[in-house]
Amino acid sequence: MRTVRWLCSGLFSTLLLASCGGGGGPGVEEPLARHLVGTSGSGFPGVFDEIFVLIRKDGDVLTLVGDGRPLTAADSGTSVSIGPSDDAQFLALAAVLTNGIDDLISVRTQSAAGGGETIGPESSNLEGLLPGVPNPDLTGFTLTRIEIRVDQLTFSHPMGTTTMDFTGSIIFHGVRY
């Protein structure tokens, strides 16, 4: 896995997928993986109070996490979920994450002033995630929704610039088939 910094050297996201599933049976929705996000930066030109979180493959946006709605400081301590009926690209992302191929995916945090992106193959992020599933991704599961949890999101505006701090996680939920 490698981290690519875009436009603003202080803005980054950290990809870490870890087990949070409970081993439910077929048809029982469970959290399958999570992506921890830590983004911070200061001195961004201009004043802005919102960010977007995107999941991409080969540069193409597969989903705007949170149904394309920007995240603001008011979202701190909340969660937003999207599913197949909320986002036209959800099924494309679900297909990538469950196709049995070790796809290269990225998560990008985007603001008006720039963004940061973490890129890595599924195998390095999903390896050992679910006991008894030897595949590089979530093969054997149907992705049902993606949840973004916003632990903290703050903005300040010293001298006409923007400083921000964002911590949260993207949680992939699904059912075993």
TIBAVO-239080 format. One record per residue: residue number from 1; x, y, z of N, C-alpha, C in turn; residue in one letter. Coordinates in Angstrom, 3 decimals. Layout:
BEGIN
{n->NUM&nu->X&nv->Y&nw->Z&cau->X&cav->Y&caw->Z&cu->X&cv->Y&cw->Z&res->A} .
...
//
This chain:
BEGIN
{n->1&nu->0.850&nv->-1.170&nw->0.000&cau->0.000&cav->0.000&caw->0.000&cu->0.890&cv->1.225&cw->0.000&res->M} .
{n->2&nu->0.497&nv->2.267&nw->-0.731&cau->1.259&cav->3.506&caw->-0.735&cu->0.299&cv->4.670&cw->-0.611&res->R} .
{n->3&nu->0.759&nv->5.727&nw->-0.015&cau->-0.053&cav->6.929&caw->0.137&cu->0.433&cv->7.952&cw->-0.871&res->T} .
{n->4&nu->-0.474&nv->8.538&nw->-1.606&cau->-0.153&cav->9.559&caw->-2.590&cu->-0.705&cv->10.871&cw->-2.079&res->V} .
{n->5&nu->0.120&nv->11.887&nw->-1.993&cau->-0.339&cav->13.194&caw->-1.532&cu->-0.652&cv->14.057&cw->-2.747&res->R} .
{n->6&nu->-1.788&nv->14.717&nw->-2.704&cau->-2.273&cav->15.523&caw->-3.819&cu->-2.380&cv->16.974&cw->-3.400&res->W} .
{n->7&nu->-1.793&nv->17.858&nw->-4.107&cau->-1.981&cav->19.297&caw->-4.029&cu->-1.646&cv->19.913&cw->-2.680&res->L} .
{n->8&nu->-2.018&nv->19.319&nw->-1.592&cau->-1.805&cav->19.888&caw->-0.265&cu->-1.039&cv->18.872&cw->0.564&res->C} .
{n->9&nu->0.181&nv->19.206&nw->0.930&cau->1.044&cav->18.217&caw->1.566&cu->0.536&cv->17.753&cw->2.918&res->S} .
{n->10&nu->-0.314&nv->18.514&nw->3.599&cau->-0.784&cav->18.105&caw->4.910&cu->-2.039&cv->17.267&cw->4.883&res->G} .
{n->11&nu->-2.646&nv->17.069&nw->3.712&cau->-3.914&cav->16.350&caw->3.636&cu->-3.630&cv->14.901&cw->3.263&res->L} .
{n->12&nu->-4.092&nv->13.985&nw->4.091&cau->-3.837&cav->12.579&caw->3.817&cu->-4.977&cv->11.741&cw->4.354&res->F} .
{n->13&nu->-5.096&nv->10.521&nw->3.848&cau->-6.018&cav->9.559&caw->4.445&cu->-5.257&cv->8.264&cw->4.640&res->S} .
{n->14&nu->-5.574&nv->7.566&nw->5.677&cau->-4.881&cav->6.337&caw->6.022&cu->-5.829&cv->5.172&cw->5.844&res->T} .
{n->15&nu->-5.433&nv->4.209&nw->5.039&cau->-6.288&cav->3.061&caw->4.776&cu->-5.898&cv->1.921&cw->5.689&res->L} .
{n->16&nu->-6.868&nv->1.444&nw->6.419&cau->-6.656&cav->0.284&caw->7.274&cu->-7.970&cv->-0.464&cw->7.328&res->L} .
{n->17&nu->-7.995&nv->-1.645&nw->6.765&cau->-9.199&cav->-2.457&caw->6.826&cu->-8.988&cv->-3.519&cw->7.883&res->L} .
{n->18&nu->-9.961&nv->-3.674&nw->8.748&cau->-9.814&cav->-4.613&caw->9.856&cu->-11.129&cv->-5.323&cw->10.098&res->A} .
{n->19&nu->-11.042&nv->-6.465&nw->10.726&cau->-12.238&cav->-7.244&caw->10.998&cu->-13.129&cv->-6.545&cw->11.999&res->S} .
{n->20&nu->-14.398&nv->-6.503&nw->11.673&cau->-15.378&cav->-6.021&caw->12.638&cu->-16.648&cv->-6.833&cw->12.489&res->C} .
{n->21&nu->-16.584&nv->-7.946&nw->11.761&cau->-17.753&cav->-8.791&caw->11.564&cu->-17.923&cv->-9.793&cw->12.688&res->G} .
{n->22&nu->-19.147&nv->-10.232&nw->12.848&cau->-19.443&cav->-11.142&caw->13.936&cu->-19.680&cv->-12.568&cw->13.489&res->G} .
{n->23&nu->-19.483&nv->-12.876&nw->12.216&cau->-19.648&cav->-14.241&caw->11.763&cu->-21.093&cv->-14.661&cw->11.602&res->G} .
{n->24&nu->-21.960&nv->-13.728&nw->11.211&cau->-23.368&cav->-14.054&caw->10.990&cu->-23.528&cv->-15.055&cw->9.858&res->G} .
{n->25&nu->-24.662&nv->-15.703&nw->9.802&cau->-24.921&cav->-16.702&caw->8.775&cu->-25.407&cv->-16.069&cw->7.489&res->G} .
{n->26&nu->-25.806&nv->-16.913&nw->6.521&cau->-26.313&cav->-16.410&caw->5.253&cu->-27.508&cv->-15.489&cw->5.470&res->P} .
{n->27&nu->-27.496&nv->-14.358&nw->4.778&cau->-28.612&cav->-13.422&caw->4.829&cu->-28.595&cv->-12.467&cw->6.007&res->G} .
{n->28&nu->-27.614&nv->-12.577&nw->6.915&cau->-27.524&cav->-11.691&caw->8.063&cu->-26.497&cv->-10.602&cw->7.766&res->V} .
{n->29&nu->-26.955&nv->-9.344&nw->7.751&cau->-26.017&cav->-8.253&caw->7.478&cu->-25.025&cv->-8.113&cw->8.621&res->E} .
{n->30&nu->-23.761&nv->-7.935&nw->8.242&cau->-22.722&cav->-7.734&caw->9.237&cu->-21.672&cv->-6.778&cw->8.675&res->E} .
{n->31&nu->-20.968&nv->-6.062&nw->9.544&cau->-19.867&cav->-5.236&caw->9.068&cu->-18.743&cv->-6.140&cw->8.582&res->P} .
{n->32&nu->-18.250&nv->-5.910&nw->7.363&cau->-17.244&cav->-6.785&caw->6.773&cu->-15.847&cv->-6.203&cw->6.838&res->L} .
{n->33&nu->-15.731&nv->-4.899&nw->6.692&cau->-14.421&cav->-4.253&caw->6.652&cu->-14.586&cv->-2.793&cw->7.021&res->A} .
{n->34&nu->-13.491&nv->-2.196&nw->7.445&cau->-13.545&cav->-0.752&caw->7.672&cu->-12.278&cv->-0.108&cw->7.137&res->R} .
{n->35&nu->-12.417&nv->1.115&nw->6.780&cau->-11.331&cav->1.936&caw->6.259&cu->-11.222&cv->3.126&cw->7.196&res->H} .
{n->36&nu->-10.152&nv->3.193&nw->7.976&cau->-9.975&cav->4.304&caw->8.899&cu->-9.420&cv->5.503&cw->8.144&res->L} .
{n->37&nu->-10.010&nv->6.658&nw->8.371&cau->-9.596&cav->7.868&caw->7.673&cu->-9.077&cv->8.870&cw->8.686&res->V} .
{n->38&nu->-7.884&nv->9.381&nw->8.435&cau->-7.330&cav->10.467&caw->9.225&cu->-6.814&cv->11.522&cw->8.286&res->G} .
{n->39&nu->-7.419&nv->12.668&nw->8.268&cau->-7.059&cav->13.725&caw->7.337&cu->-6.878&cv->15.022&cw->8.101&res->T} .
{n->40&nu->-5.766&nv->15.684&nw->7.882&cau->-5.561&cav->16.974&caw->8.527&cu->-4.698&cv->17.844&cw->7.637&res->S} .
{n->41&nu->-4.755&nv->19.124&nw->7.867&cau->-3.928&cav->20.035&caw->7.103&cu->-4.172&cv->21.467&cw->7.529&res->G} .
{n->42&nu->-3.219&nv->22.325&nw->7.187&cau->-3.365&cav->23.735&caw->7.529&cu->-2.816&cv->24.588&cw->6.403&res->S} .
{n->43&nu->-3.244&nv->25.833&nw->6.389&cau->-2.757&cav->26.775&caw->5.401&cu->-3.343&cv->26.604&cw->4.021&res->G} .
{n->44&nu->-4.484&nv->25.895&nw->3.910&cau->-5.125&cav->25.763&caw->2.605&cu->-5.594&cv->27.143&cw->2.150&res->F} .
{n->45&nu->-5.366&nv->27.500&nw->0.905&cau->-5.799&cav->28.822&caw->0.446&cu->-7.321&cv->28.932&cw->0.433&res->P} .
{n->46&nu->-7.833&nv->30.068&nw->0.851&cau->-9.271&cav->30.296&caw->0.836&cu->-9.952&cv->29.722&cw->2.056&res->G} .
{n->47&nu->-11.249&nv->29.932&nw->2.099&cau->-12.060&cav->29.502&caw->3.233&cu->-13.064&cv->28.462&cw->2.739&res->V} .
{n->48&nu->-13.057&nv->27.283&nw->3.344&cau->-14.043&cav->26.257&caw->3.019&cu->-14.424&cv->25.522&cw->4.290&res->F} .
{n->49&nu->-15.611&nv->24.939&nw->4.304&cau->-16.141&cav->24.264&caw->5.492&cu->-16.751&cv->22.918&cw->5.161&res->D} .
{n->50&nu->-16.263&nv->22.245&nw->4.095&cau->-16.820&cav->20.949&caw->3.744&cu->-15.795&cv->20.130&cw->2.989&res->E} .
{n->51&nu->-15.941&nv->18.799&nw->3.087&cau->-15.103&cav->17.872&caw->2.334&cu->-15.980&cv->16.768&cw->1.762&res->I} .
{n->52&nu->-15.468&nv->16.085&nw->0.745&cau->-16.105&cav->14.912&caw->0.158&cu->-15.159&cv->13.734&cw->0.346&res->F} .
{n->53&nu->-15.718&nv->12.518&nw->0.445&cau->-14.919&cav->11.305&caw->0.507&cu->-15.332&cv->10.442&cw->-0.684&res->V} .
{n->54&nu->-14.358&nv->10.031&nw->-1.508&cau->-14.616&cav->9.271&caw->-2.724&cu->-13.887&cv->7.930&cw->-2.673&res->L} .
{n->55&nu->-14.472&nv->6.906&nw->-3.270&cau->-13.786&cav->5.631&caw->-3.464&cu->-13.617&cv->5.458&cw->-4.967&res->I} .
{n->56&nu->-12.376&nv->5.158&nw->-5.394&cau->-12.082&cav->5.096&caw->-6.818&cu->-11.351&cv->3.808&cw->-7.187&res->R} .
{n->57&nu->-11.460&nv->3.456&nw->-8.469&cau->-10.684&cav->2.356&caw->-9.061&cu->-10.214&cv->2.831&cw->-10.423&res->K} .
{n->58&nu->-8.933&nv->2.711&nw->-10.677&cau->-8.353&cav->3.161&caw->-11.948&cu->-8.719&cv->4.607&cw->-12.262&res->D} .
{n->59&nu->-8.792&nv->5.435&nw->-11.234&cau->-9.083&cav->6.847&caw->-11.426&cu->-10.545&cv->7.190&cw->-11.588&res->G} .
{n->60&nu->-11.393&nv->6.185&nw->-11.783&cau->-12.825&cav->6.434&caw->-11.939&cu->-13.494&cv->6.425&cw->-10.573&res->D} .
{n->61&nu->-14.328&nv->7.416&nw->-10.313&cau->-15.041&cav->7.478&caw->-9.053&cu->-16.104&cv->6.380&cw->-9.043&res->V} .
{n->62&nu->-16.037&nv->5.498&nw->-8.047&cau->-17.039&cav->4.449&caw->-7.895&cu->-18.170&cv->4.902&cw->-6.983&res->L} .
{n->63&nu->-17.875&nv->5.729&nw->-6.024&cau->-18.934&cav->6.268&caw->-5.177&cu->-18.435&cv->7.499&cw->-4.448&res->T} .
{n->64&nu->-19.337&nv->8.413&nw->-4.225&cau->-19.107&cav->9.512&caw->-3.288&cu->-19.709&cv->9.033&cw->-1.985&res->L} .
{n->65&nu->-18.874&nv->8.696&nw->-1.020&cau->-19.367&cav->8.160&caw->0.236&cu->-20.278&cv->9.194&cw->0.891&res->V} .
{n->66&nu->-21.420&nv->8.755&nw->1.385&cau->-22.392&cav->9.660&caw->1.989&cu->-23.362&cv->10.211&cw->0.967&res->G} .
{n->67&nu->-23.561&nv->9.487&nw->-0.135&cau->-24.533&cav->9.866&caw->-1.156&cu->-24.189&cv->11.197&cw->-1.818&res->D} .
{n->68&nu->-22.897&nv->11.496&nw->-1.932&cau->-22.476&cav->12.703&caw->-2.628&cu->-22.659&cv->13.975&cw->-1.830&res->G} .
{n->69&nu->-23.109&nv->13.851&nw->-0.619&cau->-23.312&cav->15.022&caw->0.235&cu->-21.979&cv->15.386&cw->0.880&res->R} .
{n->70&nu->-21.602&nv->16.662&nw->0.874&cau->-20.359&cav->17.021&caw->1.552&cu->-20.501&cv->16.849&cw->3.061&res->P} .
{n->71&nu->-19.391&nv->16.579&nw->3.705&cau->-19.358&cav->16.468&caw->5.156&cu->-18.940&cv->17.814&cw->5.737&res->L} .
{n->72&nu->-19.590&nv->18.220&nw->6.816&cau->-19.275&cav->19.475&caw->7.490&cu->-19.027&cv->19.196&cw->8.971&res->T} .
{n->73&nu->-18.610&nv->20.216&nw->9.709&cau->-18.363&cav->20.067&caw->11.144&cu->-19.614&cv->19.584&cw->11.874&res->A} .
{n->74&nu->-20.789&nv->19.925&nw->11.375&cau->-22.045&cav->19.491&caw->12.005&cu->-22.217&cv->17.974&cw->11.941&res->A} .
{n->75&nu->-21.465&nv->17.292&nw->11.072&cau->-21.559&cav->15.834&caw->10.949&cu->-20.730&cv->15.099&cw->11.996&res->D} .
{n->76&nu->-19.917&nv->15.812&nw->12.771&cau->-19.107&cav->15.159&caw->13.815&cu->-20.007&cv->14.346&cw->14.730&res->S} .
{n->77&nu->-19.602&nv->13.103&nw->14.990&cau->-20.359&cav->12.225&caw->15.872&cu->-21.545&cv->11.546&cw->15.215&res->G} .
{n->78&nu->-21.645&nv->11.617&nw->13.893&cau->-22.772&cav->11.004&caw->13.187&cu->-22.282&cv->9.976&cw->12.171&res->T} .
{n->79&nu->-23.232&nv->9.246&nw->11.595&cau->-22.959&cav->8.292&caw->10.521&cu->-23.929&cv->8.543&cw->9.378&res->S} .
{n->80&nu->-23.461&nv->8.302&nw->8.160&cau->-24.296&cav->8.379&caw->6.964&cu->-24.093&cv->7.073&cw->6.208&res->V} .
{n->81&nu->-25.169&nv->6.427&nw->5.783&cau->-25.061&cav->5.174&caw->5.025&cu->-25.634&cv->5.350&cw->3.636&res->S} .
{n->82&nu->-25.044&nv->4.636&nw->2.673&cau->-25.597&cav->4.573&caw->1.324&cu->-25.727&cv->3.117&cw->0.930&res->I} .
{n->83&nu->-26.689&nv->2.840&nw->0.082&cau->-26.899&cav->1.502&caw->-0.440&cu->-27.190&cv->1.570&cw->-1.924&res->G} .
{n->84&nu->-27.594&nv->0.465&nw->-2.521&cau->-27.826&cav->0.403&caw->-3.968&cu->-28.849&cv->1.419&cw->-4.463&res->P} .
{n->85&nu->-29.856&nv->1.743&nw->-3.666&cau->-30.880&cav->2.681&caw->-4.133&cu->-30.474&cv->4.140&cw->-3.925&res->S} .
{n->86&nu->-29.349&nv->4.389&nw->-3.218&cau->-28.915&cav->5.753&caw->-2.919&cu->-27.879&cv->6.292&cw->-3.888&res->D} .
{n->87&nu->-27.133&nv->5.426&nw->-4.537&cau->-26.002&cav->5.849&caw->-5.342&cu->-25.937&cv->4.979&cw->-6.596&res->D} .
{n->88&nu->-25.992&nv->5.609&nw->-7.749&cau->-25.983&cav->4.874&caw->-9.019&cu->-24.710&cv->4.057&cw->-9.191&res->A} .
{n->89&nu->-23.615&nv->4.460&nw->-8.571&cau->-22.338&cav->3.756&caw->-8.711&cu->-22.122&cv->2.685&cw->-7.640&res->Q} .
{n->90&nu->-23.040&nv->2.549&nw->-6.701&cau->-22.865&cav->1.587&caw->-5.607&cu->-22.646&cv->0.166&cw->-6.136&res->F} .
{n->91&nu->-23.437&nv->-0.251&nw->-7.102&cau->-23.319&cav->-1.622&caw->-7.621&cu->-21.978&cv->-1.849&cw->-8.314&res->L} .
{n->92&nu->-21.434&nv->-0.809&nw->-8.957&cau->-20.108&cav->-0.938&caw->-9.579&cu->-19.042&cv->-1.147&cw->-8.511&res->A} .
{n->93&nu->-19.141&nv->-0.410&nw->-7.424&cau->-18.193&cav->-0.588&caw->-6.326&cu->-18.362&cv->-1.969&cw->-5.701&res->L} .
{n->94&nu->-19.594&nv->-2.392&nw->-5.471&cau->-19.851&cav->-3.712&caw->-4.895&cu->-19.269&cv->-4.811&cw->-5.778&res->A} .
{n->95&nu->-19.385&nv->-4.651&nw->-7.085&cau->-18.837&cav->-5.646&caw->-8.012&cu->-17.315&cv->-5.732&cw->-7.891&res->A} .
{n->96&nu->-16.647&nv->-4.597&nw->-7.750&cau->-15.194&cav->-4.582&caw->-7.597&cu->-14.783&cv->-5.248&cw->-6.287&res->V} .
{n->97&nu->-15.494&nv->-4.947&nw->-5.223&cau->-15.108&cav->-5.457&caw->-3.907&cu->-15.462&cv->-6.921&cw->-3.683&res->L} .
{n->98&nu->-16.232&nv->-7.528&nw->-4.590&cau->-16.649&cav->-8.924&caw->-4.408&cu->-16.316&cv->-9.814&cw->-5.607&res->T} .
{n->99&nu->-15.456&nv->-9.357&nw->-6.522&cau->-15.222&cav->-10.098&caw->-7.763&cu->-14.119&cv->-11.148&cw->-7.693&res->N} .
{n->100&nu->-13.454&nv->-11.293&nw->-6.554&cau->-12.393&cav->-12.293&caw->-6.431&cu->-11.084&cv->-11.873&cw->-7.060&res->G} .
{n->101&nu->-10.990&nv->-10.669&nw->-7.579&cau->-9.769&cav->-10.142&caw->-8.194&cu->-9.134&cv->-9.153&cw->-7.230&res->I} .
{n->102&nu->-7.828&nv->-9.170&nw->-7.159&cau->-7.095&cav->-8.289&caw->-6.258&cu->-6.980&cv->-6.889&cw->-6.862&res->D} .
{n->103&nu->-8.094&nv->-6.174&nw->-6.889&cau->-8.148&cav->-4.857&caw->-7.518&cu->-7.406&cv->-3.805&cw->-6.704&res->D} .
{n->104&nu->-6.865&nv->-2.822&nw->-7.403&cau->-6.258&cav->-1.660&caw->-6.786&cu->-7.367&cv->-0.632&cw->-6.575&res->L} .
{n->105&nu->-7.610&nv->-0.259&nw->-5.332&cau->-8.648&cav->0.727&caw->-5.040&cu->-8.023&cv->1.891&cw->-4.281&res->I} .
{n->106&nu->-8.722&nv->3.012&nw->-4.277&cau->-8.232&cav->4.176&caw->-3.537&cu->-9.383&cv->4.877&cw->-2.846&res->S} .
{n->107&nu->-9.035&nv->5.549&nw->-1.764&cau->-9.987&cav->6.389&caw->-1.056&cu->-9.413&cv->7.790&cw->-1.060&res->V} .
{n->108&nu->-10.196&nv->8.749&nw->-1.499&cau->-9.750&cav->10.130&caw->-1.645&cu->-10.604&cv->11.043&cw->-0.782&res->R} .
{n->109&nu->-9.933&nv->11.921&nw->-0.069&cau->-10.602&cav->12.975&caw->0.682&cu->-10.394&cv->14.254&cw->-0.116&res->T} .
{n->110&nu->-11.478&nv->14.922&nw->-0.492&cau->-11.405&cav->16.062&caw->-1.400&cu->-12.046&cv->17.293&cw->-0.767&res->Q} .
{n->111&nu->-11.352&nv->18.404&nw->-0.830&cau->-11.898&cav->19.686&caw->-0.378&cu->-11.799&cv->20.676&cw->-1.531&res->S} .
{n->112&nu->-12.241&nv->21.888&nw->-1.294&cau->-12.143&cav->22.924&caw->-2.320&cu->-10.695&cv->23.255&cw->-2.646&res->A} .
{n->113&nu->-9.779&nv->22.992&nw->-1.714&cau->-8.382&cav->23.367&caw->-1.900&cu->-7.498&cv->22.215&cw->-2.369&res->A} .
{n->114&nu->-8.015&nv->21.012&nw->-2.465&cau->-7.198&cav->19.884&caw->-2.884&cu->-7.633&cv->18.620&cw->-2.189&res->G} .
{n->115&nu->-6.752&nv->17.632&nw->-2.196&cau->-7.130&cav->16.371&caw->-1.589&cu->-5.956&cv->15.457&cw->-1.359&res->G} .
{n->116&nu->-6.215&nv->14.356&nw->-0.675&cau->-5.223&cav->13.326&caw->-0.440&cu->-5.834&cv->11.980&cw->-0.776&res->G} .
{n->117&nu->-5.003&nv->11.033&nw->-1.185&cau->-5.534&cav->9.750&caw->-1.634&cu->-4.640&cv->8.623&cw->-1.148&res->E} .
{n->118&nu->-5.255&nv->7.547&nw->-0.669&cau->-4.548&cav->6.344&caw->-0.282&cu->-4.893&cv->5.263&cw->-1.294&res->T} .
{n->119&nu->-3.847&nv->4.607&nw->-1.837&cau->-4.034&cav->3.600&caw->-2.883&cu->-3.420&cv->2.284&cw->-2.418&res->I} .
{n->120&nu->-4.126&nv->1.175&nw->-2.636&cau->-3.567&cav->-0.122&caw->-2.294&cu->-4.419&cv->-1.250&cw->-2.842&res->G} .
{n->121&nu->-3.804&nv->-2.423&nw->-3.079&cau->-4.587&cav->-3.574&caw->-3.532&cu->-5.459&cv->-4.099&cw->-2.398&res->P} .
{n->122&nu->-6.572&nv->-4.695&nw->-2.766&cau->-7.474&cav->-5.251&caw->-1.761&cu->-6.772&cv->-6.275&cw->-0.874&res->E} .
{n->123&nu->-5.893&nv->-7.089&nw->-1.448&cau->-5.269&cav->-8.160&caw->-0.673&cu->-4.471&cv->-7.627&cw->0.503&res->S} .
{n->124&nu->-3.800&nv->-6.507&nw->0.330&cau->-3.020&cav->-5.974&caw->1.445&cu->-3.926&cv->-5.361&cw->2.502&res->S} .
{n->125&nu->-5.141&nv->-5.035&nw->2.135&cau->-6.071&cav->-4.414&caw->3.070&cu->-7.077&cv->-5.402&cw->3.643&res->N} .
{n->126&nu->-7.386&nv->-6.452&nw->2.908&cau->-8.412&cav->-7.399&caw->3.328&cu->-7.845&cv->-8.739&cw->3.798&res->L} .
{n->127&nu->-6.566&nv->-8.946&nw->3.632&cau->-5.970&cav->-10.229&caw->3.998&cu->-6.256&cv->-10.563&cw->5.462&res->E} .
{n->128&nu->-6.801&nv->-11.740&nw->5.711&cau->-7.112&cav->-12.176&caw->7.060&cu->-8.315&cv->-11.497&cw->7.684&res->G} .
{n->129&nu->-9.052&nv->-10.737&nw->6.890&cau->-10.182&cav->-9.973&caw->7.421&cu->-11.283&cv->-10.873&cw->7.949&res->L} .
{n->130&nu->-11.662&nv->-11.846&nw->7.160&cau->-12.759&cav->-12.733&caw->7.540&cu->-12.248&cv->-14.163&cw->7.639&res->L} .
{n->131&nu->-12.278&nv->-14.746&nw->8.813&cau->-11.782&cav->-16.114&caw->8.975&cu->-12.471&cv->-17.080&cw->8.013&res->P} .
{n->132&nu->-11.679&nv->-17.912&nw->7.358&cau->-12.226&cav->-18.926&caw->6.468&cu->-12.514&cv->-18.445&cw->5.065&res->G} .
{n->133&nu->-12.224&nv->-17.192&nw->4.756&cau->-12.437&cav->-16.661&caw->3.399&cu->-11.066&cv->-16.341&cw->2.819&res->V} .
{n->134&nu->-10.526&nv->-17.202&nw->1.951&cau->-9.162&cav->-17.034&caw->1.464&cu->-9.037&cv->-16.090&cw->0.263&res->P} .
{n->135&nu->-10.108&nv->-15.458&nw->-0.148&cau->-10.078&cav->-14.637&caw->-1.360&cu->-9.465&cv->-13.265&cw->-1.084&res->N} .
{n->136&nu->-9.000&nv->-12.575&nw->-2.137&cau->-8.394&cav->-11.260&caw->-1.921&cu->-9.407&cv->-10.168&cw->-1.595&res->P} .
{n->137&nu->-10.662&nv->-10.432&nw->-1.786&cau->-11.657&cav->-9.401&caw->-1.492&cu->-12.859&cv->-10.040&cw->-0.798&res->D} .
{n->138&nu->-14.016&nv->-9.485&nw->-0.938&cau->-15.202&cav->-9.951&caw->-0.212&cu->-16.038&cv->-10.937&cw->-1.015&res->L} .
{n->139&nu->-15.379&nv->-11.785&nw->-1.794&cau->-16.077&cav->-12.837&caw->-2.522&cu->-16.860&cv->-13.693&cw->-1.528&res->T} .
{n->140&nu->-18.082&nv->-14.054&nw->-1.902&cau->-18.926&cav->-14.838&caw->-1.010&cu->-19.883&cv->-13.981&cw->-0.213&res->G} .
{n->141&nu->-19.788&nv->-12.664&nw->-0.408&cau->-20.668&cav->-11.725&caw->0.282&cu->-21.345&cv->-10.813&cw->-0.727&res->F} .
{n->142&nu->-22.501&nv->-10.319&nw->-0.387&cau->-23.170&cav->-9.274&caw->-1.151&cu->-23.051&cv->-7.994&cw->-0.340&res->T} .
{n->143&nu->-22.457&nv->-6.969&nw->-0.921&cau->-22.326&cav->-5.689&caw->-0.238&cu->-23.699&cv->-5.029&cw->-0.178&res->L} .
{n->144&nu->-24.144&nv->-4.660&nw->1.013&cau->-25.482&cav->-4.094&caw->1.189&cu->-25.479&cv->-2.595&cw->1.430&res->T} .
{n->145&nu->-24.446&nv->-2.088&nw->2.075&cau->-24.372&cav->-0.647&caw->2.308&cu->-22.962&cv->-0.252&cw->2.711&res->R} .
{n->146&nu->-22.690&nv->1.028&nw->2.567&cau->-21.434&cav->1.613&caw->3.006&cu->-21.793&cv->2.717&cw->3.990&res->I} .
{n->147&nu->-21.165&nv->2.674&nw->5.131&cau->-21.428&cav->3.661&caw->6.177&cu->-20.174&cv->4.497&cw->6.392&res->E} .
{n->148&nu->-20.337&nv->5.793&nw->6.487&cau->-19.216&cav->6.639&caw->6.889&cu->-19.528&cv->7.190&cw->8.271&res->I} .
{n->149&nu->-18.618&nv->6.929&nw->9.186&cau->-18.738&cav->7.443&caw->10.545&cu->-17.789&cv->8.629&cw->10.670&res->R} .
{n->150&nu->-18.328&nv->9.750&nw->11.075&cau->-17.529&cav->10.954&caw->11.246&cu->-17.279&cv->11.118&cw->12.741&res->V} .
{n->151&nu->-16.082&nv->10.762&nw->13.180&cau->-15.756&cav->10.910&caw->14.595&cu->-15.531&cv->12.380&cw->14.933&res->D} .
{n->152&nu->-14.744&nv->13.055&nw->14.087&cau->-14.465&cav->14.470&caw->14.310&cu->-14.188&cv->15.141&cw->12.973&res->Q} .
{n->153&nu->-14.761&nv->16.312&nw->12.776&cau->-14.470&cav->17.129&caw->11.606&cu->-14.529&cv->18.583&cw->12.046&res->L} .
{n->154&nu->-13.381&nv->19.248&nw->11.999&cau->-13.317&cav->20.644&caw->12.409&cu->-12.622&cv->21.474&cw->11.339&res->T} .
{n->155&nu->-13.014&nv->22.725&nw->11.260&cau->-12.410&cav->23.700&caw->10.360&cu->-12.145&cv->24.978&cw->11.151&res->F} .
{n->156&nu->-11.046&nv->25.639&nw->10.869&cau->-10.802&cav->26.986&caw->11.390&cu->-10.213&cv->27.803&cw->10.241&res->S} .
{n->157&nu->-10.242&nv->29.122&nw->10.397&cau->-9.869&cav->29.987&caw->9.275&cu->-8.911&cv->31.094&cw->9.705&res->H} .
{n->158&nu->-7.674&nv->30.744&nw->10.042&cau->-6.712&cav->31.787&caw->10.412&cu->-6.241&cv->32.567&cw->9.180&res->P} .
{n->159&nu->-6.346&nv->33.863&nw->9.239&cau->-5.820&cav->34.768&caw->8.206&cu->-6.248&cv->34.389&cw->6.793&res->M} .
{n->160&nu->-7.517&nv->34.056&nw->6.599&cau->-8.048&cav->33.791&caw->5.268&cu->-7.676&cv->32.447&cw->4.680&res->G} .
{n->161&nu->-7.119&nv->31.549&nw->5.488&cau->-6.811&cav->30.194&caw->5.033&cu->-7.685&cv->29.224&cw->5.829&res->T} .
{n->162&nu->-7.579&nv->27.941&nw->5.513&cau->-8.380&cav->26.946&caw->6.219&cu->-7.472&cv->25.885&cw->6.822&res->T} .
{n->163&nu->-7.752&nv->25.557&nw->8.078&cau->-7.128&cav->24.442&caw->8.769&cu->-8.234&cv->23.451&cw->9.075&res->T} .
{n->164&nu->-7.975&nv->22.166&nw->8.819&cau->-9.007&cav->21.156&caw->9.062&cu->-8.431&cv->19.926&cw->9.719&res->M} .
{n->165&nu->-9.315&nv->19.190&nw->10.391&cau->-8.955&cav->17.917&caw->11.011&cu->-10.162&cv->16.993&cw->10.880&res->D} .
{n->166&nu->-9.948&nv->15.798&nw->10.314&cau->-11.039&cav->14.847&caw->10.090&cu->-10.575&cv->13.464&cw->10.501&res->F} .
{n->167&nu->-11.328&nv->12.810&nw->11.377&cau->-11.105&cav->11.402&caw->11.693&cu->-12.439&cv->10.673&cw->11.592&res->T} .
{n->168&nu->-12.396&nv->9.478&nw->11.068&cau->-13.609&cav->8.693&caw->10.912&cu->-13.289&cv->7.350&cw->10.301&res->G} .
{n->169&nu->-14.313&nv->6.672&nw->9.830&cau->-14.120&cav->5.369&caw->9.202&cu->-15.211&cv->5.116&cw->8.174&res->S} .
{n->170&nu->-14.850&nv->4.345&nw->7.175&cau->-15.798&cav->3.872&caw->6.174&cu->-15.988&cv->2.389&cw->6.471&res->I} .
{n->171&nu->-17.231&nv->1.972&nw->6.676&cau->-17.521&cav->0.588&caw->7.046&cu->-18.338&cv->-0.046&cw->5.929&res->I} .
{n->172&nu->-17.874&nv->-1.175&nw->5.435&cau->-18.542&cav->-1.919&caw->4.378&cu->-19.387&cv->-3.020&cw->5.027&res->F} .
{n->173&nu->-20.695&nv->-2.988&nw->4.812&cau->-21.610&cav->-3.976&caw->5.380&cu->-22.081&cv->-4.918&cw->4.266&res->H} .
{n->174&nu->-22.354&nv->-6.169&nw->4.625&cau->-22.840&cav->-7.108&caw->3.628&cu->-23.430&cv->-8.350&cw->4.260&res->G} .
{n->175&nu->-23.890&nv->-9.237&nw->3.392&cau->-24.447&cav->-10.512&caw->3.827&cu->-23.721&cv->-11.649&cw->3.109&res->V} .
{n->176&nu->-23.588&nv->-12.741&nw->3.805&cau->-22.982&cav->-13.949&caw->3.240&cu->-24.036&cv->-14.625&cw->2.352&res->R} .
{n->177&nu->-23.638&nv->-15.127&nw->1.193&cau->-24.610&cav->-15.873&caw->0.371&cu->-24.175&cv->-17.291&cw->0.172&res->Y} .
//
